[in-house]
Amino acid sequence: QVQLVESGGGLVQPGGSLRLSCAASGSIFSFVAMGWYRQAPGKERELVAAITSGGTTDYADSVKGRFTISRDNAKNTVYLQMNSLKPEDTAVYYCNADGGYGTTYWGKGTLVTVSS
């Protein structure tokens, strides 16, 4: 059973930066894709960014140009670099892994709060 553990969340002022990490218990090389989702209070969970095994990336329009997703297969870790953070980025951020064949894994989430 694959486990995903997020870290790096916290409180940051508007305009600041954070880097989230998602460490997998096993190799991420075989995953079809990995991604970051977020869920703000009272809202549905939404895709923030994703990266395929081949390195292709995709971003929500709301974070394009501000967030960057990357992966380090040697460390079995996926990162989300978040710059120019806005209050509307406040949410619990979840790591997701698509194992293919309908298999999906989720982390427990890390809270990001953007506030002055």
N, C-alpha and C positions, 0 to 999 in steps of 0.2 A: 504494500500500500504506500503510495507516494504521499509525502507530507510537504506542505508548502508553509514557510514561516516568513511573514513580513516583518520588516523593521524600518526604522528611520522616520516614523511619523512624529508629530509634535506640534507645538505652537510656534507660529512664525508671523511676522508682520507683513502687511501687504507690500508687494514688491520684492519680498525675500525669496529664498530658495531652500529647497529640501531635496534630498536624494533618498528614495525608497529602495529597499532591497528585498528580494524574494529568494530565499534559499530553499532549494529542493533537497529532499532526503536521498534522492537517487539522481541518476543522470538525466539531464534535460535534453540531451542530444536527440533522443527519439521522439520527443514531443512534436506534434504537427505545428503547434504554435503556443506561445505564452502571451499573457496579457495582463493588463491592469484595468480593474473596474472600480467604480466608486459609487457610494450611495449616501446621499445627503438626507438629513431628517425630512421625513414626509415625502420623499421622492423615490422613484424606482432606481434600481441599480443600472448603471450605464457603462458602456465600454469607454475607456479613456485612451488606451493605446495597446497595440498588439504587435508581436514580432513573430514571423514564421521561422521554421528551422533553417530556411535559406537566407534569413536576414531581412526579408521584406517587412517593412513597417507600415502601420496604419494608425491614424490618430483621429480623435473626435475633433470636429471643427473648432470647438471651444478652447482646445489646448494646442492647436497647431502653431508652431513657431515659439512656443513656451516650454513644452515638455518634450523630452527625448527618452525613448525606450531603447535599452540595449541588453545584450546577454553575454555572459561569459560561460561558455560550455565547460571549461576546465574547472570552474568553481561552482558549477551547477546553480548559477545565480542569475537572476534577471533584475535589472535596475530601471528606475524611473526617475530621471532628473527633472525636477520641476523648478522653473525659473519664473520670475515676474508673477508670483502668486497673487491671486485675488481672493477677496472674501468668499466669492461664489465657488471657489475650489474647496472650501471646507466640506469634508466628508470622511467617511471611513473608506479606505482604499484596500481593495482585495486583489490578491494575486490569483491568477487562473492559469491552468495548464490543460491544453487539449491533447489528450493521449491518442486520439483517433478512435474509430470504431465506436463512437458514442461515449467514450470515456472522458470524463472531465473531473479535474481536481480543483479545490478551492482552499485558500488559506483562511485564517480567522480574521484577518483585517488589521489595519493600523490606522489610527485616527490622525487626520491632518486638520488643524485649525488655523485659519488665516484671519488674524484679528489684530487691531492695534490696541 
